[in-house]
Amino acid sequence: MKKTDKKIEKKLISALTHVCDLALDRVEGFQWLTHRTNFNSFPDSLSIICIFESVDILEKATLSGSTDTLYELIYCELKAADILLTDIRKHVLFDTEEACKGEHDGKWNIRLRKH
């Protein structure tokens, strides 16, 4: 990883940690988030995966607009870190603990490869 990539990664982690802290208080059923990227094509390759407890809870969050809250939090925090994305919805994905347990025996390292 190049020095500039490390600086971007540090800003990214800081921004997303702040998003996570805010979302835990504001978005019911939200558990955690992570990200994946290829710095050779950053920021286009950036994927942020938001994890909810169950499929049911994720569906309720979508219907209530809570996932929109996550889009907004992520966009604002990344923008504040000078990480600009033209369409945040192309970069944010949702998943659940329930689905990971059922499909990958709870092994997130395997499941996240698909994102």
VENTA-V896472 format. One record per residue. RES is the residue in three letters. OMEGA is omega as a letter, one per 40 degrees, with the letter a starting at -180 (NA if undefined). D_FIRST is the distance of its C-alpha to the first C-alpha in whole Angstrom. Layout:
res:RES omega:OMEGA d_first:D_FIRST
res:RES omega:OMEGA d_first:D_FIRST
//
This chain:
res:MET omega:i d_first:0
res:LYS omega:a d_first:4
res:LYS omega:i d_first:7
res:THR omega:i d_first:8
res:ASP omega:i d_first:6
res:LYS omega:i d_first:7
res:LYS omega:i d_first:10
res:ILE omega:a d_first:11
res:GLU omega:i d_first:10
res:LYS omega:i d_first:12
res:LYS omega:a d_first:15
res:LEU omega:i d_first:15
res:ILE omega:i d_first:15
res:SER omega:a d_first:18
res:ALA omega:a d_first:20
res:LEU omega:i d_first:20
res:THR omega:i d_first:21
res:HIS omega:i d_first:24
res:VAL omega:a d_first:25
res:CYS omega:i d_first:25
res:ASP omega:i d_first:27
res:LEU omega:a d_first:29
res:ALA omega:i d_first:30
res:LEU omega:i d_first:31
res:ASP omega:a d_first:34
res:ARG omega:a d_first:34
res:VAL omega:a d_first:34
res:GLU omega:i d_first:36
res:GLY omega:i d_first:34
res:PHE omega:a d_first:31
res:GLN omega:a d_first:29
res:TRP omega:i d_first:25
res:LEU omega:i d_first:22
res:THR omega:i d_first:19
res:HIS omega:i d_first:16
res:ARG omega:i d_first:14
res:THR omega:i d_first:12
res:ASN omega:a d_first:10
res:PHE omega:i d_first:8
res:ASN omega:i d_first:10
res:SER omega:i d_first:13
res:PHE omega:e d_first:13
res:PRO omega:a d_first:15
res:ASP omega:a d_first:17
res:SER omega:a d_first:16
res:LEU omega:i d_first:16
res:SER omega:i d_first:18
res:ILE omega:a d_first:20
res:ILE omega:i d_first:22
res:CYS omega:a d_first:25
res:ILE omega:i d_first:27
res:PHE omega:a d_first:31
res:GLU omega:a d_first:33
res:SER omega:i d_first:35
res:VAL omega:i d_first:36
res:ASP omega:a d_first:39
res:ILE omega:i d_first:37
res:LEU omega:i d_first:34
res:GLU omega:i d_first:37
res:LYS omega:i d_first:39
res:ALA omega:i d_first:36
res:THR omega:a d_first:36
res:LEU omega:a d_first:40
res:SER omega:a d_first:40
res:GLY omega:a d_first:37
res:SER omega:i d_first:35
res:THR omega:i d_first:32
res:ASP omega:i d_first:33
res:THR omega:i d_first:32
res:LEU omega:i d_first:29
res:TYR omega:a d_first:28
res:GLU omega:i d_first:29
res:LEU omega:a d_first:28
res:ILE omega:a d_first:24
res:TYR omega:a d_first:25
res:CYS omega:a d_first:26
res:GLU omega:i d_first:23
res:LEU omega:i d_first:21
res:LYS omega:i d_first:23
res:ALA omega:i d_first:23
res:ALA omega:a d_first:20
res:ASP omega:i d_first:20
res:ILE omega:a d_first:18
res:LEU omega:i d_first:21
res:LEU omega:a d_first:22
res:THR omega:i d_first:25
res:ASP omega:a d_first:26
res:ILE omega:a d_first:25
res:ARG omega:i d_first:27
res:LYS omega:a d_first:25
res:HIS omega:a d_first:22
res:VAL omega:i d_first:23
res:LEU omega:i d_first:25
res:PHE omega:i d_first:27
res:ASP omega:a d_first:28
res:THR omega:i d_first:30
res:GLU omega:a d_first:30
res:GLU omega:a d_first:33
res:ALA omega:i d_first:32
res:CYS omega:i d_first:29
res:LYS omega:a d_first:32
res:GLY omega:a d_first:34
res:GLU omega:a d_first:32
res:HIS omega:i d_first:29
res:ASP omega:i d_first:31
res:GLY omega:a d_first:29
res:LYS omega:a d_first:26
res:TRP omega:a d_first:23
res:ASN omega:i d_first:20
res:ILE omega:a d_first:22
res:ARG omega:a d_first:24
res:LEU omega:i d_first:20
res:ARG omega:a d_first:19
res:LYS omega:a d_first:22
res:HIS omega:NA d_first:21
//
